[in-house]
Amino acid sequence: ERVQAIATLSRSVDTIPLEYIRSEKEQPAITTFQGSVLEVPAIDINESNETSLVESIKKASEEWGLFQVV
């Protein structure tokens, strides 16, 4: 199925189909990372100051190698 169809279904029944949920032992947070909870930087792309936005992306990329776009 297409991702959009699954997303639409999930909103209408307020759940994710079971075939798309990994078992607890397969979930990445449990199997690949041990320690404290990560606080990945979130970048708001609605930032009106372009210079500030670029600087936030640059900093997150240099320090983390990734970031979440909101």
C-alpha positions, 0 to 999 in steps of 0.5 A: 500500500502507499504511505498516503493510504496508510496515513489516511487509514491511521487518522480515520481509525486512530491507530497504525495497522499492526503489520507496520508495528515492529515487535519490541525487540526489533524497535531501533530505540531498544536495539541500537542505542543504550543510554540516555534519551537523545534530544535531536535538534528540531528545525522549524522551517517557518523561521522568518529569519533566513540567516538564523535558519541556515545557522541552525541547520549548519549547527545541527549538521555539524554537531549531530549529523542530523536534525528533525524538520518541523 
